[in-house]
Amino acid sequence: MKKLAIVAIGGNSLIRDSKHQTVQDQYGAICETASHIADLIAQGYEVIVSHGNGPQVGFILRRSEIAAEVAKMHDVPLVSCDADTQGAIGYQIQQALDNEFKKRKLNKSAITIVTQVSVDRNDQAFQKPSKPIGSFYSEKQAKEMMKNNPDWTFANDAGRGYRRVVASPKPVEIIELEAIKTLISAGFCVIAVGGGGIPVFENSDGIMEGVDAVIDKDFASSLLASNLRAAVLIISTGVENVFLNYGEPDQKTLDKITVEDAKRYMAEGHFASGSMLPKIQAAIKFLENGGTEAIITSPESLGKAVKGESGTHIFSG
């Protein structure tokens, strides 16, 4: 069987800046990323694509809230917003990949699985919201919105501005894992665990229920990569490499590091929560569960990164 790569695309990387937030803008960014994913397939990899949904799920949730305020329409639960983004972003990735395969005359087809991921209903994350969603705001705007919505929580997102944060429990089990395995074996390029998956849990009657939260897509992708014994976990983000002292005059590029190096840098506080930190943690989790290599890089560097020519490579030892 060909080597399997899990490629996790960041939700923020699909939105270039505040002037390019439309659905059409997002599709343009996805088309660019699809060409780089096709490069991996052309190099002989089987690929599963996952994606973030932080900005997008926040937009959908806010639209629902405005519709309820202005037109008295029903609210859309956060868990349903998770599902909506899986379908919408998955559709765009699927279409962009199929068009790219056709252009290159690759005998390949993409397919999206709307994926449920179980979580622990008692996860402490439900008491401590931490996952940024939606737009960036100034501190003044964030305080005004919290004043008008006392049950909302905002946090500074890696110095880029304030964003609303929601519960982000750790993924426990990928419900549609066997379906994903079957489709990969059949030769499909699968889009799965979009937005980290739809968070669900089993109630006391053994029935599955959705829960309002957003699972971090990097942790879900790490779990999927471990379950499938993938050759490599690739986390695609807005920068080509991970850095120490990011944004400072003494900024240092990281090319190849070990898990122990990564843990030391985390302890020293180099990686921002809600930004690079979960990517590093997800990479470590994959490697400690038996993986051999994790790569963090930008979408346009995917092809070079798997050849060892770009990106930050993390190894078990």
C-alpha positions in Angstrom: 0.0 0.0 0.0 1.2 3.6 -0.7 2.4 5.7 2.2 -0.5 7.5 4.0 -0.3 11.2 4.9 -2.8 13.0 7.0 -2.9 16.7 5.9 -4.6 19.0 8.4 -5.5 22.4 6.9 -5.9 25.3 9.2 -9.3 27.1 9.1 -7.5 30.5 9.4 -5.2 29.6 6.4 -8.4 29.5 4.2 -9.1 33.1 5.0 -6.2 35.3 3.9 -7.1 38.4 5.8 -10.0 40.6 6.9 -10.7 41.7 3.3 -11.0 38.1 2.0 -13.6 36.4 4.1 -16.3 35.5 1.6 -17.1 32.0 0.5 -15.6 32.8 -2.9 -12.4 34.0 -1.3 -12.2 30.8 0.8 -12.7 28.7 -2.3 -9.8 30.5 -4.0 -7.5 29.6 -1.1 -8.8 26.0 -1.1 -8.0 25.7 -4.8 -4.4 26.8 -4.2 -4.1 24.3 -1.3 -5.7 21.5 -3.5 -2.9 21.9 -6.0 -0.3 21.3 -3.3 -2.2 18.3 -2.0 -2.3 16.9 -5.5 1.5 17.2 -5.6 1.7 14.8 -2.6 -0.6 12.3 -4.4 1.6 12.6 -7.6 4.6 11.8 -5.4 2.9 8.5 -4.4 1.1 9.3 -1.2 -2.4 8.3 -0.2 -3.9 11.4 1.4 -6.6 12.1 4.0 -7.4 15.8 4.3 -8.8 17.4 7.5 -9.5 21.0 8.1 -10.1 23.6 10.7 -13.3 25.6 11.1 -12.6 28.2 13.8 -13.4 31.3 11.8 -16.2 29.7 9.7 -18.1 28.1 12.7 -18.0 31.5 14.4 -19.4 33.2 11.3 -22.3 30.7 11.1 -23.0 31.0 14.8 -23.1 34.8 14.7 -25.4 34.8 11.7 -27.8 32.5 13.7 -27.6 34.9 16.6 -28.4 37.9 14.5 -31.3 36.1 12.8 -32.7 35.3 16.2 -32.3 38.9 17.4 -33.7 40.6 14.3 -36.1 38.1 12.7 -36.9 36.0 15.8 -35.7 32.9 14.0 -34.7 29.8 15.9 -31.1 29.5 17.1 -28.7 27.0 15.5 -26.8 25.0 18.1 -23.0 25.2 18.0 -22.8 21.4 17.3 -25.0 22.0 14.2 -22.6 24.8 13.1 -19.8 22.2 13.4 -21.8 19.9 11.0 -22.6 22.8 8.6 -18.9 23.7 8.3 -17.9 20.1 7.7 -20.3 19.9 4.8 -19.6 23.3 3.3 -15.8 23.3 3.6 -15.7 19.6 2.7 -17.7 20.3 -0.5 -15.2 23.0 -1.6 -12.1 20.9 -0.9 -13.7 17.9 -2.6 -14.6 19.9 -5.7 -11.2 21.7 -5.8 -9.4 18.3 -5.5 -11.5 16.6 -8.2 -10.9 19.5 -10.6 -7.1 19.4 -9.9 -7.1 15.6 -10.4 -8.9 16.0 -13.7 -6.5 18.7 -14.8 -3.5 16.5 -14.1 -5.2 13.4 -15.5 -4.8 11.6 -12.1 -7.1 8.6 -11.7 -8.3 9.8 -8.3 -11.5 11.1 -6.7 -12.2 12.9 -3.5 -15.0 12.2 -1.1 -16.1 13.9 2.1 -17.2 12.1 5.3 -19.3 14.1 7.8 -17.5 12.7 10.8 -18.6 12.4 14.4 -16.0 12.3 17.1 -16.8 11.2 20.7 -15.7 13.2 23.7 -15.8 12.8 27.4 -18.9 14.7 28.7 -16.9 15.3 31.9 -13.9 16.8 30.1 -12.7 19.9 32.1 -12.7 21.8 28.8 -16.5 22.4 29.3 -15.7 24.4 32.4 -12.8 26.3 30.7 -13.6 27.6 27.2 -10.4 27.9 25.2 -11.0 27.3 21.4 -11.0 30.6 19.4 -13.8 31.0 16.9 -15.1 33.7 14.6 -13.6 37.1 13.8 -10.8 39.1 15.6 -11.9 42.1 17.7 -10.1 44.9 19.5 -10.1 44.7 23.3 -12.7 47.5 23.4 -15.0 45.6 21.0 -14.6 42.3 23.0 -15.5 44.0 26.3 -18.6 45.6 24.7 -19.7 42.2 23.3 -19.2 40.5 26.7 -21.2 43.2 28.3 -24.1 42.5 25.8 -23.6 38.7 26.1 -22.6 37.8 29.7 -22.3 34.1 28.9 -19.7 34.7 26.2 -15.9 34.4 26.9 -13.2 36.2 24.9 -9.4 35.8 24.9 -6.4 37.3 23.2 -5.4 35.0 20.3 -1.6 35.0 19.9 -1.5 38.8 20.0 -3.6 39.0 16.8 -6.7 40.4 18.6 -9.5 39.1 20.8 -11.8 36.2 19.7 -14.7 34.4 21.3 -13.7 31.1 22.9 -15.8 28.0 23.4 -15.3 24.6 25.0 -12.7 22.4 23.2 -12.7 18.8 24.6 -10.1 16.3 23.6 -11.2 13.7 20.9 -11.7 10.1 22.2 -12.9 8.1 19.3 -13.6 8.6 15.6 -17.0 7.1 15.0 -16.7 6.7 11.2 -13.2 5.3 11.3 -14.1 2.0 9.6 -15.8 3.9 6.7 -12.7 6.1 6.3 -10.5 2.9 6.2 -12.8 1.4 3.5 -12.7 4.5 1.3 -8.9 4.8 1.5 -8.5 1.2 0.6 -10.8 1.8 -2.4 -8.4 4.5 -3.6 -10.4 7.6 -2.6 -8.8 10.8 -1.3 -10.9 11.3 1.8 -11.8 14.5 3.6 -12.6 13.6 7.2 -12.7 14.9 10.8 -13.4 18.4 9.4 -13.3 21.1 12.1 -12.1 18.3 14.5 -15.3 16.4 13.9 -18.8 16.8 15.3 -18.5 16.4 19.1 -20.8 13.6 20.4 -21.1 11.5 23.5 -22.9 8.4 24.6 -25.7 9.1 27.1 -26.8 6.8 30.0 -29.1 4.9 27.6 -26.3 4.2 25.2 -27.6 6.7 22.6 -25.3 9.1 20.8 -25.9 12.8 21.3 -24.3 15.9 20.0 -22.7 18.5 22.4 -22.0 22.2 21.9 -18.2 22.5 21.5 -15.5 22.6 18.9 -12.8 19.9 18.9 -9.3 21.1 17.8 -8.7 19.8 14.4 -5.0 19.1 15.1 -5.8 16.8 18.0 -8.5 15.0 15.9 -6.1 14.7 13.0 -3.4 13.3 15.3 -5.9 10.7 16.6 -6.9 9.7 13.1 -3.2 9.5 12.0 -2.5 7.2 15.0 -5.6 5.0 14.3 -4.6 4.5 10.7 -0.8 4.2 11.4 -0.1 7.0 8.9 3.4 7.5 7.7 3.3 11.2 8.4 1.1 13.8 10.0 1.3 17.1 8.2 -0.2 20.2 9.9 -0.6 23.0 7.4 -0.7 26.5 8.8 0.0 30.1 7.8 3.8 29.9 8.2 6.4 27.7 6.5 8.2 26.8 9.8 7.8 26.9 13.5 9.8 29.5 15.2 11.3 30.2 18.6 10.8 33.8 19.9 8.2 34.3 17.1 8.0 37.9 15.9 11.0 39.0 18.0 14.3 40.3 16.7 16.0 37.0 17.8 13.4 34.8 16.1 14.8 31.4 15.2 13.6 28.9 12.6 13.1 25.3 13.7 13.9 22.8 10.9 14.4 19.4 12.6 13.6 18.7 16.3 12.8 15.8 18.5 9.8 15.3 20.8 12.1 16.2 23.8 13.1 19.4 22.1 9.5 20.3 21.5 8.5 19.6 25.1 11.4 21.8 26.3 10.3 24.7 24.0 6.7 24.3 25.2 7.8 24.5 28.8 9.8 27.7 28.0 6.6 29.2 26.7 7.6 29.6 23.0 4.2 28.5 21.5 1.0 30.5 21.8 -2.1 28.8 23.1 -4.8 28.6 20.5 -2.2 29.0 17.8 1.0 27.0 17.5 0.8 25.2 20.8 -2.0 22.7 19.9 -0.1 21.9 16.7 3.0 21.0 18.6 1.0 19.1 21.2 -0.8 17.1 18.4 2.4 16.3 16.7 3.9 15.0 20.0 0.8 12.9 20.7 1.0 11.3 17.2 4.7 10.5 17.7 4.3 9.1 21.2 1.5 6.9 19.9 3.9 5.2 17.4 4.2 7.7 14.6 7.6 8.4 13.0 7.4 11.9 11.6 5.2 15.0 11.9 5.6 18.1 9.8 4.3 21.7 10.4 4.4 23.9 7.3 2.5 26.2 5.0 0.1 24.9 2.2 2.4 26.0 -0.6 5.4 24.2 1.0 3.7 20.8 1.3 5.5 19.2 -1.7 8.9 20.4 -0.6 8.2 19.5 3.0 7.7 15.8 2.4 11.0 15.8 0.6 12.7 17.3 3.6 13.3 20.6 1.9 11.0 22.8 3.9 8.9 23.0 7.0 9.5 22.0 10.6 10.0 18.2 11.1 9.5 16.6 14.4 10.8 13.1 15.2 10.2 10.7 18.1 13.9 10.7 19.0 
